[in-house]
Amino acid sequence: MADTATLHRPDAAEIRARRAEDPKTRARDFAENLGISEAELVAAHLGAGVTAIDPTPAKLFPLLRDLGDVMGLTRNDSCVHERIGVYEPYHDGPHAAMVLGPEIDLRIFPKHWVYGFALEEETPEGGKRSLQIFDAAGDAVHKIHLKPASDVAAFGRLVEALRLAEPPVLAIEPRAETAPAKGDPARADELRAEWAKMTDTHQFLPMVQKLKMNRLGANRLVGAPHARKLSTDAVTLALEAAARDAIPIMVFVGNMGCIQIHGGPVEKIVPMGPWINVMDPRFNLHLRADHIAEVWCVTKATRTGDAISVEGFDDKGGLILQLFAYRKDNDGAAWKALTEALPEAEA
């Protein structure tokens, strides 16, 4: 988002007028061009097809199952993850919650679910309905789009149940800065020793935080056999190989408020300019391959065998996405062989 401190701040009427002149540009890009957050763009249309709703996950998610088949969308600056399915079942938690359905698989961090809206839009293709959640900076955390088979009546009931009596006052905060790679060479041996002791992938972040490092810093420091640097096209090559050899994988894409996971095959890989896309019937991925500055193949020991990931980072050190072996009915051997064949970065 532009530096709004030095720019004219359009009011709701101006935002609506400018949007009417340019209805086709994607909402995120339109807001960026106007120097506002996407949440402000949506809020400018309150009362005109937009309703403010309570975004609290514990209130929202139990109502989503009744919508039936919908499309869940989670994105960051470099990657969009779209998955069709049903929101079931939901497991609540104050700091982290989960949806663990066979198709919709989410990790949710409720403190970042700050603003919520229900949208009903008329387009040349017909009516569109969605639920859109934004964080304190006004960036989209998660969106739910109804599909032709979705239950429209259930959508109406959800909106009435969660409708806010008073629309929220948007106090947009600055975006959190991406932390650059953080590692301490003096503690490299300690990192390797602790890494070798892991028995679960969820032990990784607490471990590196205890050592005052972060994910990318630890990857750079630990060395083989735990992490090896790959060429920047390795993510694309991994997706293409998984599709070609019918190797099911898991694709993790997230932001501060939500991580969305696809588990299963990827089939149709379509490059379009700087984008590499997965265009399958129930899973779409849109990745700006030119945003990938570093790729790492990372191995973490678990009780059930090694968890091997291919991880793409941007030039600020932010994690764009992770690819893993599909955990269900799969021993991971094919994925391991695939990752071993990926080209390493030039020294």
Contacts in CASP RR format, 6 or more apart in sequence:
PFRMAT RR
TARGET T0000
AUTHOR 0000-0000-0000
METHOD contacts of the structure
MODEL  1
MADTATLHRPDAAEIRARRAEDPKTRARDFAENLGISEAELVAAHLGAGV
TAIDPTPAKLFPLLRDLGDVMGLTRNDSCVHERIGVYEPYHDGPHAAMVL
GPEIDLRIFPKHWVYGFALEEETPEGGKRSLQIFDAAGDAVHKIHLKPAS
DVAAFGRLVEALRLAEPPVLAIEPRAETAPAKGDPARADELRAEWAKMTD
THQFLPMVQKLKMNRLGANRLVGAPHARKLSTDAVTLALEAAARDAIPIM
VFVGNMGCIQIHGGPVEKIVPMGPWINVMDPRFNLHLRADHIAEVWCVTK
ATRTGDAISVEGFDDKGGLILQLFAYRKDNDGAAWKALTEALPEAEA
1 31 0 8 1.000
1 32 0 8 1.000
1 35 0 8 1.000
1 36 0 8 1.000
1 37 0 8 1.000
1 137 0 8 1.000
1 139 0 8 1.000
1 175 0 8 1.000
2 32 0 8 1.000
2 35 0 8 1.000
4 35 0 8 1.000
4 36 0 8 1.000
4 172 0 8 1.000
7 35 0 8 1.000
9 36 0 8 1.000
10 18 0 8 1.000
10 34 0 8 1.000
10 36 0 8 1.000
12 43 0 8 1.000
12 44 0 8 1.000
12 46 0 8 1.000
15 34 0 8 1.000
15 36 0 8 1.000
15 40 0 8 1.000
15 41 0 8 1.000
15 44 0 8 1.000
16 44 0 8 1.000
16 45 0 8 1.000
16 48 0 8 1.000
18 34 0 8 1.000
19 30 0 8 1.000
19 41 0 8 1.000
19 44 0 8 1.000
19 45 0 8 1.000
22 30 0 8 1.000
25 33 0 8 1.000
27 38 0 8 1.000
27 41 0 8 1.000
27 42 0 8 1.000
28 38 0 8 1.000
28 140 0 8 1.000
30 41 0 8 1.000
31 37 0 8 1.000
31 38 0 8 1.000
31 40 0 8 1.000
31 41 0 8 1.000
34 41 0 8 1.000
37 134 0 8 1.000
37 137 0 8 1.000
37 138 0 8 1.000
37 139 0 8 1.000
37 170 0 8 1.000
37 172 0 8 1.000
38 134 0 8 1.000
38 138 0 8 1.000
38 139 0 8 1.000
38 140 0 8 1.000
39 115 0 8 1.000
39 117 0 8 1.000
39 134 0 8 1.000
39 138 0 8 1.000
39 139 0 8 1.000
39 140 0 8 1.000
39 170 0 8 1.000
39 172 0 8 1.000
40 138 0 8 1.000
40 170 0 8 1.000
40 172 0 8 1.000
42 50 0 8 1.000
42 117 0 8 1.000
42 119 0 8 1.000
42 132 0 8 1.000
42 134 0 8 1.000
43 50 0 8 1.000
43 52 0 8 1.000
43 115 0 8 1.000
43 117 0 8 1.000
43 167 0 8 1.000
43 168 0 8 1.000
43 170 0 8 1.000
45 119 0 8 1.000
46 52 0 8 1.000
46 117 0 8 1.000
46 167 0 8 1.000
49 119 0 8 1.000
49 120 0 8 1.000
49 121 0 8 1.000
50 117 0 8 1.000
50 118 0 8 1.000
50 119 0 8 1.000
50 120 0 8 1.000
51 117 0 8 1.000
51 118 0 8 1.000
51 159 0 8 1.000
51 163 0 8 1.000
52 115 0 8 1.000
52 116 0 8 1.000
52 117 0 8 1.000
52 163 0 8 1.000
52 164 0 8 1.000
52 167 0 8 1.000
52 168 0 8 1.000
53 60 0 8 1.000
53 116 0 8 1.000
53 117 0 8 1.000
53 118 0 8 1.000
53 131 0 8 1.000
53 158 0 8 1.000
53 159 0 8 1.000
53 162 0 8 1.000
53 163 0 8 1.000
53 164 0 8 1.000
54 60 0 8 1.000
54 116 0 8 1.000
54 162 0 8 1.000
54 164 0 8 1.000
55 113 0 8 1.000
55 114 0 8 1.000
55 115 0 8 1.000
55 116 0 8 1.000
55 133 0 8 1.000
55 134 0 8 1.000
56 110 0 8 1.000
56 113 0 8 1.000
57 90 0 8 1.000
57 92 0 8 1.000
57 97 0 8 1.000
57 108 0 8 1.000
57 110 0 8 1.000
57 113 0 8 1.000
58 92 0 8 1.000
58 93 0 8 1.000
58 97 0 8 1.000
58 110 0 8 1.000
59 162 0 8 1.000
60 113 0 8 1.000
60 131 0 8 1.000
60 133 0 8 1.000
60 158 0 8 1.000
60 162 0 8 1.000
61 87 0 8 1.000
61 90 0 8 1.000
61 92 0 8 1.000
61 97 0 8 1.000
61 99 0 8 1.000
61 108 0 8 1.000
62 90 0 8 1.000
63 154 0 8 1.000
63 157 0 8 1.000
63 158 0 8 1.000
63 161 0 8 1.000
63 162 0 8 1.000
64 70 0 8 1.000
64 87 0 8 1.000
64 90 0 8 1.000
64 131 0 8 1.000
64 144 0 8 1.000
64 158 0 8 1.000
65 86 0 8 1.000
65 87 0 8 1.000
65 88 0 8 1.000
65 90 0 8 1.000
66 151 0 8 1.000
66 154 0 8 1.000
66 157 0 8 1.000
66 158 0 8 1.000
67 86 0 8 1.000
67 87 0 8 1.000
67 144 0 8 1.000
67 146 0 8 1.000
67 150 0 8 1.000
67 151 0 8 1.000
67 154 0 8 1.000
67 155 0 8 1.000
67 158 0 8 1.000
68 85 0 8 1.000
68 86 0 8 1.000
68 87 0 8 1.000
68 149 0 8 1.000
68 150 0 8 1.000
68 151 0 8 1.000
68 154 0 8 1.000
69 84 0 8 1.000
69 85 0 8 1.000
69 86 0 8 1.000
69 147 0 8 1.000
69 149 0 8 1.000
69 150 0 8 1.000
70 84 0 8 1.000
70 85 0 8 1.000
70 86 0 8 1.000
70 87 0 8 1.000
70 144 0 8 1.000
70 145 0 8 1.000
70 146 0 8 1.000
70 147 0 8 1.000
70 150 0 8 1.000
71 82 0 8 1.000
71 83 0 8 1.000
71 84 0 8 1.000
71 85 0 8 1.000
71 144 0 8 1.000
71 145 0 8 1.000
71 146 0 8 1.000
71 147 0 8 1.000
72 82 0 8 1.000
72 83 0 8 1.000
72 84 0 8 1.000
72 85 0 8 1.000
72 104 0 8 1.000
72 142 0 8 1.000
72 143 0 8 1.000
72 144 0 8 1.000
72 145 0 8 1.000
72 260 0 8 1.000
73 80 0 8 1.000
73 81 0 8 1.000
73 82 0 8 1.000
73 142 0 8 1.000
73 143 0 8 1.000
73 144 0 8 1.000
73 145 0 8 1.000
73 260 0 8 1.000
74 80 0 8 1.000
74 81 0 8 1.000
74 106 0 8 1.000
74 141 0 8 1.000
74 142 0 8 1.000
74 143 0 8 1.000
74 253 0 8 1.000
74 254 0 8 1.000
74 255 0 8 1.000
74 258 0 8 1.000
74 259 0 8 1.000
74 260 0 8 1.000
75 81 0 8 1.000
75 140 0 8 1.000
75 253 0 8 1.000
75 254 0 8 1.000
75 255 0 8 1.000
76 253 0 8 1.000
76 254 0 8 1.000
76 255 0 8 1.000
76 320 0 8 1.000
77 291 0 8 1.000
77 314 0 8 1.000
78 287 0 8 1.000
78 288 0 8 1.000
78 291 0 8 1.000
78 292 0 8 1.000
78 314 0 8 1.000
78 320 0 8 1.000
79 253 0 8 1.000
79 254 0 8 1.000
79 285 0 8 1.000
79 286 0 8 1.000
79 287 0 8 1.000
79 288 0 8 1.000
79 320 0 8 1.000
79 321 0 8 1.000
80 253 0 8 1.000
80 284 0 8 1.000
80 285 0 8 1.000
80 286 0 8 1.000
80 287 0 8 1.000
81 251 0 8 1.000
81 253 0 8 1.000
81 254 0 8 1.000
81 260 0 8 1.000
81 262 0 8 1.000
81 284 0 8 1.000
81 285 0 8 1.000
81 321 0 8 1.000
82 283 0 8 1.000
82 284 0 8 1.000
82 285 0 8 1.000
82 286 0 8 1.000
83 103 0 8 1.000
83 104 0 8 1.000
83 105 0 8 1.000
83 260 0 8 1.000
83 262 0 8 1.000
83 282 0 8 1.000
83 283 0 8 1.000
84 103 0 8 1.000
84 147 0 8 1.000
84 281 0 8 1.000
84 282 0 8 1.000
84 283 0 8 1.000
85 103 0 8 1.000
85 104 0 8 1.000
85 282 0 8 1.000
86 101 0 8 1.000
86 103 0 8 1.000
86 104 0 8 1.000
87 99 0 8 1.000
87 101 0 8 1.000
87 104 0 8 1.000
87 144 0 8 1.000
88 99 0 8 1.000
88 101 0 8 1.000
88 104 0 8 1.000
89 99 0 8 1.000
89 100 0 8 1.000
89 101 0 8 1.000
90 97 0 8 1.000
90 98 0 8 1.000
90 99 0 8 1.000
91 97 0 8 1.000
91 98 0 8 1.000
91 99 0 8 1.000
91 100 0 8 1.000
93 110 0 8 1.000
94 110 0 8 1.000
95 109 0 8 1.000
95 110 0 8 1.000
95 111 0 8 1.000
96 107 0 8 1.000
96 108 0 8 1.000
96 109 0 8 1.000
96 110 0 8 1.000
97 107 0 8 1.000
97 108 0 8 1.000
97 110 0 8 1.000
98 106 0 8 1.000
98 107 0 8 1.000
98 108 0 8 1.000
99 105 0 8 1.000
99 106 0 8 1.000
99 108 0 8 1.000
103 282 0 8 1.000
105 260 0 8 1.000
105 261 0 8 1.000
105 262 0 8 1.000
105 263 0 8 1.000
106 142 0 8 1.000
106 258 0 8 1.000
106 259 0 8 1.000
106 260 0 8 1.000
106 261 0 8 1.000
107 258 0 8 1.000
107 259 0 8 1.000
107 261 0 8 1.000
108 142 0 8 1.000
108 257 0 8 1.000
108 258 0 8 1.000
109 256 0 8 1.000
109 257 0 8 1.000
109 258 0 8 1.000
112 135 0 8 1.000
112 136 0 8 1.000
112 141 0 8 1.000
112 255 0 8 1.000
112 256 0 8 1.000
112 257 0 8 1.000
112 258 0 8 1.000
113 133 0 8 1.000
113 135 0 8 1.000
113 141 0 8 1.000
113 142 0 8 1.000
113 257 0 8 1.000
114 134 0 8 1.000
114 135 0 8 1.000
114 136 0 8 1.000
114 138 0 8 1.000
115 133 0 8 1.000
115 134 0 8 1.000
115 135 0 8 1.000
115 138 0 8 1.000
115 168 0 8 1.000
115 170 0 8 1.000
116 131 0 8 1.000
116 132 0 8 1.000
116 133 0 8 1.000
116 134 0 8 1.000
116 168 0 8 1.000
117 131 0 8 1.000
117 132 0 8 1.000
117 134 0 8 1.000
118 129 0 8 1.000
118 130 0 8 1.000
118 131 0 8 1.000
118 132 0 8 1.000
118 155 0 8 1.000
118 158 0 8 1.000
118 159 0 8 1.000
118 162 0 8 1.000
119 128 0 8 1.000
119 129 0 8 1.000
119 130 0 8 1.000
119 131 0 8 1.000
119 132 0 8 1.000
120 127 0 8 1.000
120 128 0 8 1.000
120 129 0 8 1.000
121 127 0 8 1.000
121 128 0 8 1.000
121 129 0 8 1.000
121 130 0 8 1.000
122 128 0 8 1.000
128 145 0 8 1.000
128 146 0 8 1.000
129 145 0 8 1.000
129 146 0 8 1.000
129 150 0 8 1.000
129 152 0 8 1.000
129 155 0 8 1.000
130 143 0 8 1.000
130 144 0 8 1.000
130 145 0 8 1.000
130 146 0 8 1.000
131 143 0 8 1.000
131 144 0 8 1.000
131 158 0 8 1.000
132 140 0 8 1.000
132 143 0 8 1.000
132 144 0 8 1.000
133 140 0 8 1.000
133 141 0 8 1.000
133 142 0 8 1.000
133 143 0 8 1.000
134 140 0 8 1.000
134 141 0 8 1.000
135 141 0 8 1.000
135 255 0 8 1.000
135 256 0 8 1.000
135 257 0 8 1.000
136 171 0 8 1.000
136 172 0 8 1.000
136 173 0 8 1.000
137 172 0 8 1.000
137 173 0 8 1.000
137 174 0 8 1.000
137 175 0 8 1.000
137 176 0 8 1.000
138 170 0 8 1.000
138 172 0 8 1.000
139 175 0 8 1.000
139 255 0 8 1.000
141 255 0 8 1.000
141 256 0 8 1.000
141 257 0 8 1.000
141 258 0 8 1.000
142 257 0 8 1.000
142 258 0 8 1.000
142 260 0 8 1.000
146 152 0 8 1.000
146 155 0 8 1.000
176 256 0 8 1.000
178 314 0 8 1.000
178 316 0 8 1.000
178 317 0 8 1.000
178 318 0 8 1.000
179 214 0 8 1.000
179 317 0 8 1.000
179 318 0 8 1.000
180 216 0 8 1.000
180 316 0 8 1.000
180 317 0 8 1.000
181 214 0 8 1.000
181 216 0 8 1.000
181 217 0 8 1.000
181 220 0 8 1.000
181 317 0 8 1.000
182 212 0 8 1.000
182 213 0 8 1.000
182 214 0 8 1.000
182 216 0 8 1.000
182 217 0 8 1.000
183 211 0 8 1.000
183 212 0 8 1.000
183 213 0 8 1.000
183 214 0 8 1.000
183 217 0 8 1.000
183 218 0 8 1.000
183 220 0 8 1.000
183 221 0 8 1.000
184 211 0 8 1.000
184 212 0 8 1.000
184 213 0 8 1.000
184 221 0 8 1.000
185 221 0 8 1.000
187 211 0 8 1.000
187 212 0 8 1.000
187 213 0 8 1.000
188 221 0 8 1.000
188 222 0 8 1.000
190 211 0 8 1.000
191 208 0 8 1.000
191 211 0 8 1.000
191 213 0 8 1.000
191 218 0 8 1.000
191 221 0 8 1.000
191 222 0 8 1.000
192 222 0 8 1.000
192 223 0 8 1.000
192 226 0 8 1.000
194 207 0 8 1.000
194 210 0 8 1.000
194 211 0 8 1.000
195 207 0 8 1.000
195 218 0 8 1.000
195 222 0 8 1.000
195 226 0 8 1.000
195 300 0 8 1.000
196 226 0 8 1.000
196 301 0 8 1.000
198 204 0 8 1.000
198 207 0 8 1.000
198 300 0 8 1.000
198 301 0 8 1.000
198 302 0 8 1.000
199 301 0 8 1.000
199 302 0 8 1.000
199 303 0 8 1.000
200 302 0 8 1.000
200 303 0 8 1.000
201 300 0 8 1.000
201 302 0 8 1.000
201 307 0 8 1.000
204 215 0 8 1.000
204 300 0 8 1.000
205 215 0 8 1.000
208 214 0 8 1.000
208 215 0 8 1.000
208 217 0 8 1.000
208 218 0 8 1.000
211 218 0 8 1.000
213 221 0 8 1.000
215 311 0 8 1.000
215 319 0 8 1.000
216 294 0 8 1.000
216 296 0 8 1.000
216 313 0 8 1.000
216 317 0 8 1.000
216 318 0 8 1.000
216 319 0 8 1.000
218 227 0 8 1.000
219 227 0 8 1.000
219 229 0 8 1.000
219 296 0 8 1.000
219 298 0 8 1.000
219 311 0 8 1.000
220 227 0 8 1.000
220 229 0 8 1.000
225 299 0 8 1.000
226 298 0 8 1.000
226 299 0 8 1.000
226 300 0 8 1.000
227 296 0 8 1.000
227 297 0 8 1.000
227 298 0 8 1.000
227 299 0 8 1.000
228 296 0 8 1.000
228 297 0 8 1.000
228 344 0 8 1.000
229 294 0 8 1.000
229 295 0 8 1.000
229 296 0 8 1.000
229 344 0 8 1.000
229 345 0 8 1.000
230 295 0 8 1.000
230 296 0 8 1.000
230 297 0 8 1.000
230 310 0 8 1.000
230 342 0 8 1.000
230 343 0 8 1.000
230 344 0 8 1.000
230 345 0 8 1.000
231 295 0 8 1.000
231 342 0 8 1.000
231 343 0 8 1.000
231 344 0 8 1.000
231 345 0 8 1.000
231 346 0 8 1.000
232 292 0 8 1.000
232 293 0 8 1.000
232 294 0 8 1.000
232 295 0 8 1.000
232 345 0 8 1.000
233 289 0 8 1.000
233 343 0 8 1.000
234 295 0 8 1.000
234 297 0 8 1.000
234 310 0 8 1.000
234 342 0 8 1.000
234 343 0 8 1.000
235 276 0 8 1.000
235 287 0 8 1.000
235 289 0 8 1.000
235 292 0 8 1.000
235 295 0 8 1.000
235 310 0 8 1.000
235 312 0 8 1.000
235 321 0 8 1.000
235 323 0 8 1.000
236 269 0 8 1.000
236 271 0 8 1.000
236 276 0 8 1.000
236 287 0 8 1.000
236 289 0 8 1.000
237 342 0 8 1.000
237 343 0 8 1.000
238 249 0 8 1.000
238 310 0 8 1.000
238 323 0 8 1.000
238 338 0 8 1.000
238 339 0 8 1.000
238 342 0 8 1.000
239 266 0 8 1.000
239 269 0 8 1.000
239 276 0 8 1.000
239 278 0 8 1.000
239 285 0 8 1.000
239 323 0 8 1.000
240 269 0 8 1.000
241 247 0 8 1.000
241 338 0 8 1.000
241 341 0 8 1.000
242 248 0 8 1.000
242 249 0 8 1.000
242 265 0 8 1.000
242 266 0 8 1.000
242 323 0 8 1.000
242 335 0 8 1.000
242 338 0 8 1.000
243 265 0 8 1.000
243 266 0 8 1.000
243 267 0 8 1.000
243 268 0 8 1.000
243 269 0 8 1.000
243 278 0 8 1.000
245 334 0 8 1.000
245 338 0 8 1.000
246 265 0 8 1.000
247 265 0 8 1.000
247 325 0 8 1.000
247 334 0 8 1.000
247 335 0 8 1.000
247 338 0 8 1.000
248 263 0 8 1.000
248 264 0 8 1.000
248 265 0 8 1.000
248 325 0 8 1.000
248 326 0 8 1.000
248 330 0 8 1.000
249 263 0 8 1.000
249 264 0 8 1.000
249 265 0 8 1.000
249 266 0 8 1.000
249 323 0 8 1.000
249 324 0 8 1.000
249 325 0 8 1.000
249 326 0 8 1.000
249 335 0 8 1.000
250 261 0 8 1.000
250 262 0 8 1.000
250 263 0 8 1.000
250 264 0 8 1.000
250 323 0 8 1.000
250 324 0 8 1.000
250 325 0 8 1.000
250 326 0 8 1.000
250 327 0 8 1.000
251 261 0 8 1.000
251 262 0 8 1.000
251 263 0 8 1.000
251 266 0 8 1.000
251 278 0 8 1.000
251 283 0 8 1.000
251 285 0 8 1.000
251 321 0 8 1.000
251 322 0 8 1.000
251 323 0 8 1.000
252 259 0 8 1.000
252 260 0 8 1.000
252 261 0 8 1.000
252 321 0 8 1.000
252 322 0 8 1.000
252 323 0 8 1.000
252 324 0 8 1.000
253 259 0 8 1.000
253 260 0 8 1.000
253 285 0 8 1.000
253 320 0 8 1.000
253 321 0 8 1.000
254 260 0 8 1.000
254 319 0 8 1.000
254 321 0 8 1.000
262 283 0 8 1.000
262 285 0 8 1.000
263 326 0 8 1.000
263 328 0 8 1.000
264 326 0 8 1.000
265 280 0 8 1.000
266 278 0 8 1.000
266 280 0 8 1.000
266 283 0 8 1.000
266 285 0 8 1.000
267 278 0 8 1.000
267 280 0 8 1.000
268 278 0 8 1.000
268 279 0 8 1.000
268 280 0 8 1.000
269 276 0 8 1.000
269 277 0 8 1.000
269 278 0 8 1.000
269 279 0 8 1.000
270 276 0 8 1.000
270 277 0 8 1.000
270 278 0 8 1.000
270 279 0 8 1.000
271 277 0 8 1.000
271 289 0 8 1.000
274 288 0 8 1.000
274 289 0 8 1.000
274 290 0 8 1.000
274 291 0 8 1.000
275 286 0 8 1.000
275 287 0 8 1.000
275 288 0 8 1.000
275 289 0 8 1.000
276 285 0 8 1.000
276 287 0 8 1.000
276 289 0 8 1.000
277 284 0 8 1.000
277 285 0 8 1.000
277 286 0 8 1.000
277 287 0 8 1.000
278 284 0 8 1.000
278 285 0 8 1.000
287 320 0 8 1.000
287 321 0 8 1.000
291 314 0 8 1.000
291 315 0 8 1.000
291 320 0 8 1.000
292 312 0 8 1.000
292 313 0 8 1.000
292 314 0 8 1.000
292 320 0 8 1.000
293 313 0 8 1.000
293 314 0 8 1.000
293 315 0 8 1.000
293 317 0 8 1.000
294 312 0 8 1.000
294 313 0 8 1.000
294 317 0 8 1.000
294 345 0 8 1.000
295 310 0 8 1.000
295 311 0 8 1.000
295 312 0 8 1.000
295 313 0 8 1.000
295 345 0 8 1.000
296 310 0 8 1.000
296 311 0 8 1.000
296 312 0 8 1.000
296 313 0 8 1.000
297 308 0 8 1.000
297 309 0 8 1.000
297 310 0 8 1.000
297 311 0 8 1.000
297 339 0 8 1.000
297 342 0 8 1.000
298 308 0 8 1.000
298 309 0 8 1.000
298 310 0 8 1.000
298 311 0 8 1.000
299 306 0 8 1.000
299 307 0 8 1.000
299 308 0 8 1.000
300 306 0 8 1.000
300 307 0 8 1.000
300 309 0 8 1.000
301 307 0 8 1.000
306 336 0 8 1.000
307 324 0 8 1.000
307 325 0 8 1.000
308 324 0 8 1.000
308 325 0 8 1.000
308 332 0 8 1.000
308 335 0 8 1.000
308 336 0 8 1.000
308 339 0 8 1.000
309 322 0 8 1.000
309 323 0 8 1.000
309 324 0 8 1.000
310 322 0 8 1.000
310 323 0 8 1.000
310 339 0 8 1.000
310 342 0 8 1.000
311 319 0 8 1.000
311 321 0 8 1.000
311 322 0 8 1.000
311 323 0 8 1.000
312 319 0 8 1.000
312 320 0 8 1.000
312 321 0 8 1.000
312 322 0 8 1.000
313 319 0 8 1.000
313 320 0 8 1.000
314 320 0 8 1.000
324 335 0 8 1.000
325 332 0 8 1.000
325 334 0 8 1.000
325 335 0 8 1.000
325 336 0 8 1.000
326 335 0 8 1.000
END
